[in-house]
Amino acid sequence: MIQFNPADLVTLRPELFLLGATCAILLIDLFLKPAQRDVTHWLSLLALAATGALVCCGAPAPGQSVYAFNGMFVGDGVASVLKVFILLMTGLVFLYGRSYLRDRKLFVGEFYLLLLFATLGMMLLVSAGSLVTVYLGLELLTLSSYALVALNRDSSASSEAAIKYFVLGALASGLLLYGMSMIYGATGTLDLAKIHAVADFSANSPHRTLLAFGLVFLVVGIAFKLSAAPFHMWLPDVYQGAPTAVTAFIGSGSKLAAFGMAYRLLEGAMGGLQGQWTLMLAVLAVLSLAVGNLFAIAQSNLKRMLAYSTVSHIGFLLLGFVNGTASGYAAAMFYAIGYALMATVAFGMILLLARAGFEAEEIDDFKGLNQRNPWYAGIMAITMFSLAGVPPLFGFYPKLMVLKAAIDAGHLWLAIVAIVFAIIGLYYYLRVVKVMYFDEPADDAALTLPADRTFRWSLSLNGLALIALGIAWSPLLEWCSGAFATVAAR
């Protein structure tokens, strides 16, 4: 019999606080005039900061897990680490997007409220202990994301991207739900830990076929949310059509949530079938590496190039999952966090150069940037080299860790394939650097930077962090490794 335990609310303090703060901001925003929208901006940042403090204060000890609502909600090291960086990424999107949104008359309360609700969905998703919680968090995230992509109602590209995202996202959610129903039918439970305990893929199992089909649909749903090839078809159009501030969110924080969902469903629920889903993920990794890197070469639009770059990075992230051990998951989380930090700088640079009536999303828009502003050209160059995995920048070490994880799992061929495509990927990253440093500016006009100093300082620190973490990356990796202590103890 399920009973309500008031102590469970203590475990959900960060989520409950964020929900309450979001509702309060919603009411406050109703009474604000457009000229007072900065109040919503700073209240939203304050809500994220306070939620982050609650996450850190309530984080369980390494190797321990806290359960609430009869196991539907899990508080452990994995959830704490992911929540901290999800909140950080959302905060950076708020800081980077303000000037861009104001120039396009999109500086509205709906942007902040939808992002806060999406953040709440991501926090629920990474703490899911039940298939019900997984779906609840996922739908809260995706429904908010659909509306955010369509935020610019006067843009046909934005509306088209939102429709594509909604249709394909609904299809993927349906496939995921279908897979969940099969797993429930085979195991008789929605609890992820109980599914892990009773799932049996042996030849003597009467539910072997049902579990196999459920696992396939589950992996397809996860692949879509991660934007792994061949389920990536929505990503380039959404990246290009959505307002750049929204694209920055989809390309950073939501990938951390997708990683959390993949971990909860694959290791948390279907860990007993690891031999089956690791092979599926290996195939998805190869396809993502190939499609992402080869298609990115042909792009002239920077946002589309970064979309295909995301697909290739998901291929690298899946190498950690293929390992199937605590060290592999830690490497994959390390990679997801690293990519999110790098992606926010890349999209932040597009937001920095954009101005009213000019999107700055073509690669040619960065021509001669070094002559116009050497500092931000350097920040962009650091980001491109880091995304390419050039040492000693931060992007090199996550790649090294997931390659090591693949080799440790006995998949040397997979690591070789990843290295080959990483070398191919150097081309399109270096092309951006070449345009900034060796091409002449398209016009002689001076670079007009946003008046928002908070934006400029945050972007600069975000870029410099890629150098700092390239030098001192070990503490972050140790933090990620400590988060999976419970997996290592099994």
N, C-alpha and C positions, 0 to 999 in steps of 0.2 A: 504494500500500500504506500502510495506516494504522499508524503506529508510536507507541509511548508515549515522550514526551519529559518527563523529570523536571522540566525548567524550567517546564513548564506549570503545575505545582503552585504555583509562586510567584505566578502570576497569580490563582489561586484562593485565596490566603491568607485573605481575609475569610470566604469561604463555608466553607472547611475548618475555620477556627477556630470559627465559629459552630456547625457540625455537631458538632465535638468537644466544645465547651462544653455544648451541649444534651444530648448523651449523658452527659456527666459530671454535669450537674444532675439528669438522670433517675435516675442511680444514687444520688446523694446524697439525693434526695427520697424514695427508697424507705425510707431508714432514719430519716427525720424523723417526729416526732410532730406531730399537728395544731397544737399550741401552738408548734411551731418552724418553722412555714411561712414566717415572715419571712425565714429563711435562703434559701429558694428565690427569694423576691421579690428580695432584694438581689443574689444571684448572677446572676439573669436580667438585672437592670439592668447589672451589671458586664460581663456577656457582650456586651450590646448596645453599651456604651460602648467596649469593647476592639475589637469588630468595626468600629465607626465609625472608630476611630483607624487601623485597618489599611486601611480604604477610603480615607481621606484621604491616608495615607502612600504608598499604592500607586497613586494616581490618575495616569493618563498626562498628559503635557503637552497643552495645548489644541491641538486639531486632529490629535492622534495617536490611534491605536487599537492595542490589543494583542490578539492572538488566541491561543487555547489549544485543545488537543485538536482539531487540524485544522480550526479555525474554528468549532467548536461553541459556544465561549464567547468573548464579546467584552468587552474592557475599554476603555471610552472615556469621554468626558466625560458623555454622557447617562446611562450606567450609574452613574457616580460620584455625580452630583447626586441621582439618584433614590434610590440606596442610602442616602445620608446622611439624607434626609428620611423614608424608610421606617423606618430604625432609630430616628429621632427620634419618629415617630408611635407606633411600638410601645412605646417607653419611656414616653411620656406616657400611653398606655393602661394600662400597668402601674402608674404612679403614681396615676392617677385611679381605678382600679378596685379597689384593695385594700380600702378601707373598705366599699364596696358589696358585694363578694364575701364579706367576713367576716360582715356582717350577715345574709346569706342562706345562710350555711353552704356557700358555693361557693368558699371560699378554699382551693383544692386545687392540687396540683402540676400536674395535667393542664391547667389553664388556662394556666400559664406555658409548659409544654412544647409544647402545641399552637400557641400564639402564636409561639414560637421557630421551630418547624418551618415554620409559615406564612410567617414572615419570611424564612427560608432559601429557600423556594419563590419568594417575590417577588424576592429578589436574583438567583436563577437566571433568572427570567423577564425581567428588564430587561437581562440580559447575554446573552440567547440569540442565538446565531449560526446556529442550525439549527432546523428544524421539530421535531426530536426534543427539543432543549433547551427550546423553547417549551412543548411538551406536558408535559415532566417538571416544569418549574417551576409550570405552571398547575395540574396535578393535585396537587402537594404543597401548594399554597395552598388549593385548593378542598376537598380531603378534610379538611384541618385545620379549615377554616371550617365545614364541615357539623357536625363534632363539637362545635365551640365553640358553635354556635347551639343545640345540644341539651344544653348543659352542665347546665342546670337540669332534671333528669329528672322532678322532681315537678310541673313546670308543663306543663299541656296545651297552652298557647299556644306555649311553647318547642318542644315536640315537634312540633306541627303545622307551625311555621315551618321546622324542620329538615327535615321530610319534603318540604315544598314546595320548599325550596332544593335538596335532593338530587335530586329528580326533574327539576326544570327545569334544574338545573345539569348533570346527566348528559346531558340532551337537547342542551343547548347545546354541551357538550364533544364529543358525537357529531357534531353538525353541523360543528364546527370541524375535527375529525379527518377527516371526509369531504371537506371542502374541501381540507385539506392533501394527502390522497391524490390528489385530482384534479390539484393543482398538481405533485405529484411525478410523476404519470403524464405530464403535459404537458412537464415540463422535464427529468426524469430525474435530479434531484438534490434533496437535503434541505437543502443549504447555502443560507442566505438570500442571501448575496452572489452566489452562482452563479445562483440563481433570478432575482435582479434583472438579471443580465447576459444571460440567455438568454430570459426571458419576452418574447414578441412577440405583440402583439394586432392585428397588421396583417391585412388581408383575405387575404393570401397564406399566412398561417401555418396549417399543418395542424391545430394544436392550439387554434385560436381559441375554439371552442365549449367545449372542456374547461377552458381557462383562465377563460372567462367564468363558468361554473358554479362553479369552484373559488373565484373571487374573491367571488362572492355568498355562498357558505357561510362564507367567511372573515370577511366583514363582519358577517354575522349572529352568528357566535360572538363577535366583538369587541364588538358592540353589546350582547349579553347581559352580558358581563363588565363593561362600562362602565355597565350599566343604562340604556341609551338607549331611549327609546320607539320602537316598541311592544314592546320586549323587556324591559320593566321590571317585569312583573307580579309577580315574586317579591320585589321590594325592600320595599314597604310592610309586607308580612306578616313578613318577616325582621327588619326594623328594629324592629317592635313586639313580636314574639314573643321575640326573642333577649334574653338579659341585656344591660342597657345597656352594660356594659363591653365586651361582644362587639360590640354595635352601633357603638360608637365606633371599634373597629378596622376593621370592614367599611366604615364611612363615611369613613375617612381613608386609612390606609396602603394598603389594597387598591385604592383608586382610582388611586394612584400606580403600582402594579404594572400595572393595566389600561392606563394610559396608555403605559407602557413596552412592553407587549405589542402595542398598536395601532401604535406607532411602528416596532417591529422588523418586524412583518408587512406593514404597508402601505408604508412608505418603504423599509425594509431589503430586503424581498423583492419587493413588487409596485409599486415606484416607477415602473417603465416603463408601468404601466397607470393612472397617476395621473388621467388624464382621466376614467376610468370610476369609480374609487372616490370621487373628490371629489364627484361628483354624488350618489352614494348617501349619503355623509355629510352633504351639504347637506339632503337630505330627512329624514334621521334627526335633524339639528339642529333643524329646524322642528318636527317632531313632538314632540321632547323639550321644547322651549321651551313649546309649547302645552299638552301633557299635564301637565308638571310644574307650571307656574304655575297653571293653571286648577283642577286637582285639589287642589292644596295649600290653596286658599282654603276648601274645604269641610271641612277636617280640624279636629277638636277635640283629637286626640291629637298631642302635640308631636313624638313620634318618627315618626309617619306623615307629619306635615307636613314634617319634615326629610327624609323619604324622597323625597317628591315634589319638594322643593326640590333634592335631589341630582340628580334627573332633569333638572330645568331647568338646573342648573349644567353637567351633561354636554353639554347643547345648546350652551352657550357654549363649552365646551372644544373641541367639534368644529369651531367656526368657525376655530380655528387650523389644524386639519388640512385644512380646505377650501382654505386658502391654498396648501398644498403646497410651501412653501419653508422654508429654515432659519429665517427670521424668524417664520413661522407656527408652526412646531413649538416654537420658543422661547417664543412667546406662550402656546401651549397648555400647555407644561410649567409656565410661570409661573402660569397659572391653576390647574392641578392642585395645585401646592404651596400656593398661597393658599387654595384651598378646603379642603385637608386641615388646614391650621392653624386655619381658622375652624370647621370641623366638630368638631375635638377640644374646642374651648372650649364649643360648644353642648352636646355630649353630656356634657362635664365638669360643666356646670351642672346637668344632670339628675342626675348621680351625686352632686353636692354636696348637693342638696336631698332626695335619697332617703334613707330610713332603714329600719330593720327593719319590714316589713309595709306600707311605703308607697313607691311607685315614683316619684312626682313626674313622671310622663310626660304628664299632661294639661296643656293650656295654662292651665286654671283653677287648677292647682296653683301657678302663679306669681303669683296675685292678691296685690296689695299687697306684693310683695317689697321694694319701695323703703322701705316703712315698717318692715319687719322687719330688713332689712340693706341699706342704701344702697350699700355697696361692691360687693356681688355683683350687685345690680340694675344697677349701672353697667356691670359686666363683661358681663352678658348683653345689655344695650342696645348696647354697642359691637359685640358679635358679630352681633346682628340687623341693625344698620345696615351693618356690613361685608359680611354676606352679601347684603344688598340692593344693595350697590354705591354707598353714599352717600359722597361725598368729604368730608373728606380721608382717610378710613379706608382700610385696605389693600385691601379688596375692590373698590374703584373702579378701581384701576389694572390689575389683570388683565383686568377687563371691557373697559377702554379698549383694551388691547393686542390682544385677540382681535377686537374690532370693527374695529380698524384693519387687522388681518390680512385679514378678510373683504372690506373695502373695497379694499385693495391688490390682491386677487385678482379684482376686478371684480364682486364679489357685493354691490353696494350694497343690493339688495332684501333680502338675508339679514341685513345689519346693521340695517336698519330694522325687520324683524320681531323681531329680538333686542331692540332698544331698546323696542319696544312691550310685549313680554312682561316685560321688566325693570321697566317702570313698573307693570304689573299685579302683579308679584311683591312690590312694596313693601307691598301691602295686608296680606298675611299676616305679614310680618315686623313691621310696625308694630302689628299686633294684639297681638303678644306684649309689645311695649313698653308699649302702652296698658294692658294687664292689670296689668303690674308697677307702673305709676306712677299710674294713675287709678282702679283698682278697690280695694275694701276687702279686706283679708285674709279668707280663709275662716274663720279662727279667730284667737283672740287669743294663742295660744301662741307663745312666742318661737321663733325659728328655731334649730334644733339643728344645728350644724355638725359635721362629722366631727372627731375628735380628731387626725387625721393632719395635722400642720402642713405636711409635705412636699407633700401633695396641695393644700392651700389656697394655698401659696406658688406652686407650679407652675402652678396654674390662673390665678392672678392675673397672673403673668408672661406666660403664654400669651395672656391677654386684652389686656394692655398692649402686647404685641408687635404686635398689629393696629394700634395707634396709631403705634408706632415705625416699622413697615414702611410705613405710609401716608405718613410723612414722608420716610423714606430707603428707597424701594423700588428705586432704580436699581441698587445693587450686586447684588441678587438677580436682577434682569432681565439684567444683564450676565453673571452667572454662567450663567444658562440659555442666553443667546445664545452664549457661548463653548463650551458643550457641543455645539452643532451646527455647529462650524467645519468638520467634515469634509463635512457636507451642503452648506454654502455653497461649498466648494471644488470640487464636482463640476461 
